Amino acid sequence: MGKFDLSAFTFTAEEIRNINELIMEQLLEAPELEALHTIYPGIVTGKRIGFIGDGGLVGIQAQDCDPVPQQWNVQTTEKIWQPKRWEVFLTECWKDLESTMAIYSLNKGVGVGDLTNTDYMAIVVDVLSKAIKKMIWRFVWFGDTDAANVSAGGVITDSIGTQYFDLIDGLWKQLLALAPDGSMQNINITANTLTTTEQQFKAFKGNTAYELLQSMHNRANVVLRSNPDSIFACTQSVFDGYSAYLEGKESQATYNNLVDGVRTLYFRSIPVVAFPIWDEMIYKYQNNGTTLNSPHRCLLTTKSNLAIGVAGTDVLSEVDVWYEKKDDRNYMRSRDSIDAKVLQDDLFILGI
């Protein structure tokens, strides 16, 4: 079933004849996927991404007659797309609206059951489209084919179904597999390991954020440092900590903070961008009631290194809405295939 929960409203249909009079709550919307990822359309199972790497050393002391050919090979690697199909399928019956304040959104006469051209359905599709956009971020970053609830030894909040996460292995899982705790590509954030949420946030101060960015940049290889596409993508908590550190230091980076509507700071000329959708999802979906699962996170990488593959031409599929006269029901469906990949294993530094 898919509909508005109109039971929360106490006013009658006579008091509000136009459903468009309802005010949309100010909610956190998912940012554009292109802000952090490279999108690959037309991806099917088994399609490969090939990389040409370094050619290795060449040039030795010159030989005399009949020289021996030197050994030289160009390094190559590949990643394989393994997209999985997702689906949103919902239904709505006009009868459920007849006794609510949405009655004036219904058609009249024989067409009363068809909601497809009503203001009510337009609002439902608008909200659903935003939810699908968040769904993509959830799968791409927090997906885990082995997802388990806290009570079963996992990290997913007990009240949340694991079927919302187990479609693919998302980028956080891939990054941690490539750079496990203690590796050179993983900077440990001590505040994440504390025993209460209050302690986790109280311990993460301005200088903590600055030292984190400093350590990440110092460990990054020269290819990553010099790449004009490099970005520090972080939770809002890390961004706020770095912003607090800069306050009062009269740093130019403090004021250069609006690019395409996204608030941006800089560390050593690399943009530091907050993605508060991560904070929201960690709080809602990786909360055991006492602590959050690594609420402070930062990633130094390039946008081109974080890939999303989809079967269609657009990462966000359209919502198909139709009315079945036989069932006297309205249906909504959206579906596509998706996968996410860290393309180059050494082109990132993780702070978590």
N, C-alpha and C positions, 0 to 999 in steps of 0.2 A: 504494500500500500504506500502511496505517496501523496501527501497533502499538507496543508497548513493545519496546525493544532489551533483551531478557532475556539476551543473550550476556554482558553485563557482570557477571552474578551467577555466583559460583562455587559457591554452595550448591545442594544437590539439592532435588528436590521433596519428599523425605522430611524434609528439614531445615526446610522452611517450607511447611506445608500450606495456609495462609491468606494469600492475596496482600495482604489488608488489613494484614498485619503489616509490610509495607514502609513505610518512613518517607519521607514526601514531603520533598524538599529545600526549604530556605528560598530561594525565588526571588522576584524582584521581580515583583509583580503589577501589572497596569494599574490606575490609579485609576478611579473612576467617571467616566464621560464628562460627567455633569451638573456635575461640579466645575469645569469650564472652558467648557462649551459649552451652547448652546440646541439642543434636539433638535426637528426638524420631521418628524413621521410623515406617511405618505401622499403622499410627493413622487414625482411622475412627470416624465418628460422634458418640458422646455419650460415647466413651471410657473413663474410669475413672482412675485417679491417686490417689492411697490411701496412707495416711501417718499415721504412728504410732507415737504418741507423748509421753508425760511424763505420768508416771503411778501415779503421785501424792504422797502424804505423806503416809508412813507406819510406824508402830511401836508406841505403847503406853505402859503405865504401865501395867505390867502383872496382869491378873485377876485370881480369885480363881476358884473353881469348876464351871462347866457349863458356860464357858466363852461365851460372845456374839461375834459373828464373826464381824470383822471390814469391813467397806465399803471401797472398792478400785476398781477403774476403770482405764483402759488404755484409754487415749484420742486418738481419731481418727478423721481425716479430709480427705476431698477429693476435687479434682479439676476435672472438666469434659472438655474433649477436644471438641471443636466445630469448626472443620476445614472447611474452605470455599475454593471452587475451583477457581483458577485463570487460565487465558489462554492468550497466545500471539499467534496471528494468522495474518500472513502477506503474501502478494503475490507480485510477480515481473514478468513483461513481458520483454522478450528480446528486443522487439521493442523500449522500452524506452532507451536502451543503444546504439542503432544502430548509433545515431548521436552524441555520446559522445566519450570522450577519452577512454572509456572502450570497444570500439568495438573489439579491438584485444584480449579481454578476451573471446569473443564468440566462440562457436564451428562453424564448417563449414558445409555447405550443409543441409541435411534434419534435422540434429540434432542441428541446430542453436538456437532453442528455449529452449533447455535444458541447464540450467545454473548450475545444481547441482554439476558438477565435474569441475567447472571453478575456476580460481584464484579469480575472482570477488565474487563468492558465498562463498568461504572460508573466505574471509575478512569480508563479511557481517555476517556470522555465528559467527565469533570470536568477533566482536563488539557487536552483539546481546546477546551472552552468558554473556558478561560482564555487559550488561544492565539488564539482568535478575537477576544477582547476586545483583546488586544495588536495583532492585525491591524488592527482599526478605528483604533486610535491611529496605527499605521504609515501607513495610507492617508490619514487625515485630516491628519496633520502632515508626513509625509515623502513623500507621493505626488508623482510627477512623470511626466507622460505622455511626457517625453523622457528618462527615466532612462537613464543609461549608466554602465558600470563605469569605474573609475579609468583602466585601460589604454586605454579608448576615449575618454578626455577628459572623463569624468563624475566623480561623487563617490562612487558606490556601490562598496563594497569588492569587489575582484575575485572573491572566492570566493562572492559572493552574487548570485543571479539577479535581473536587473532586472524580471522578471515579477512580483516581489513588491512593486513600487513604481509601475508604469506604468498603474495603473487610472484614477486621477484626478490632477489637480493639487492637491496638498495646501496647507495653510494657510501653511507656510513659503515655498513658491514664490509664492503669491499676495501675501503680505506684502512680499516682496522686489521683486516686480513693481510694487507700489503705492508702495514706499519704497526705491528702489535706493540703493546706496552713495553717500553724499554729499548725499542729500536731507535736508530738515528733519525728516522723520519717522524717520530712521535714524541712530542714534548708533553710530559705529564703535568696536568693542572691539579695541584694538591687540593684545592678547594672542592673539587668534584668528589673527592674521596671521603669527605667529612660525614658525620653520622646523622645530621638533620638538615633539612632544607634551609633553615635559618642560618646555620653555621656555614653551609655551602656558599650563601650569598654574602654573609658578613665577612668572610675571609677573602673574598675576591675584591681587592681594592684597586685604585687607579694605577699604582705602581706595579701591581700584579699583571694588569693588562699590558702595560708598557713593556715589562720584562718578558712577557710571553711573546709579543710581536718581535722584540729584539732577538730572542733565542731562535724563533722560527726563521727569521730572515738570515741570521748568522749560519744556520745549518743548511739552508737552501743551496743547491748547486748553482753555478754561475749561469747555467742555461735558464733556470727559473728566475733568478734575480734580474737578468737582463731582458727578459721577455716583456714586450710592451703590453701584453695581454694579462700580465700577472695581477692577482687580486687577493687581498685578505678578506675572505668571506667568513663572517662570524655571527654568533648569537648576539642579541641585543645587549645581553649582560656584558660581553667583552667590549662591544662598541661603547657602551656607557662608561665602563671602567677607563678606557683609553681617553674618552672625551673628558672625564673628570681629571685625569692626569694632565691633560693639556691646558685646562682652565688656569688662567692667570700667568701662563708662560709666554703669552703674546706670540704664540706660534701661528704662522700664516695658515697652517693646515687646519687650525680651529675654525677659520672663517670660510675656507674654501669647501663648503659643505652642501652644495646643492647641484646635482648633476642628473638631468632628466627626471626630476622629481624624487630622486633617491638621495637621502642625506649621506654624505661621504666625507670621511676624514682621510688623511694620508700618513703613511709611515715610510720614510725614505723613498718618497715619490710613488709608492704603490698605494692604490686606493684601499681603504678599509671600509667595507660595506656590511651593514647589519641586515640579517634576514630574520626578522622577528617571528616569522612563521615557524622557524625551528624552535624558538622558545615556547611558543604556544603548543606545539605538538609534543615537546618533551614534557611540559607541565600536564597536558591532558592524557597523554598516551604512555608515558614512561615514568609514572609516579607510583611508588609503592606505599604512599601515605605518610612516610617518614622522610624519605629523600627522593630527589629526582635523579634520573640516570644521566650523569655528566651534563648538568645544565649549562656549563660554560664550554663553548666549542669554537674553534677557529681553524680555518683551512687556508693555507697559502698555496695557490695553484694557478692555472690559467683557465679561462672559460672554455677554450678549445679542448681542454683535457677532460672535461666533464660532459659526457655525451648522452643524449637521450635518443633512442631509436623508436620510431613508430611505423606502423604498417601503412597508414594513410598519408595524406599530404600535409596534415596539420596535427600537431601534438594534442590539440583539444578538439575532439570530435563534436559534431553538432548533436543536439538533442532532437530526436525524431518524435513528433507528437501526432497521434492519430486517434480517431473515434471509430469503434466497432459498433454498428447498429444492432447486430445480432446479440451481442453481450450487453449493449447499452452502457459500455464502459469506455473510458479514455485511457490511453496507454502512452508512456514515455520511455524511450530507450536511447541509450548512448553506449557505444562500444568501439573498441579498437585493440590493438596489440601494443605492448610497450616493453622496453628494456632500458637499462642504464649501464654505463660502462665508464670506469676510469681508464682512459686510453693508454697513457704512458706511466708506467709504474713508479718511475723515479722523479716525476715532475710534480711533486707536492710535498708539503710538510704539514703534519697534523698536530694541532694543539687540542688536547682533550683530557 
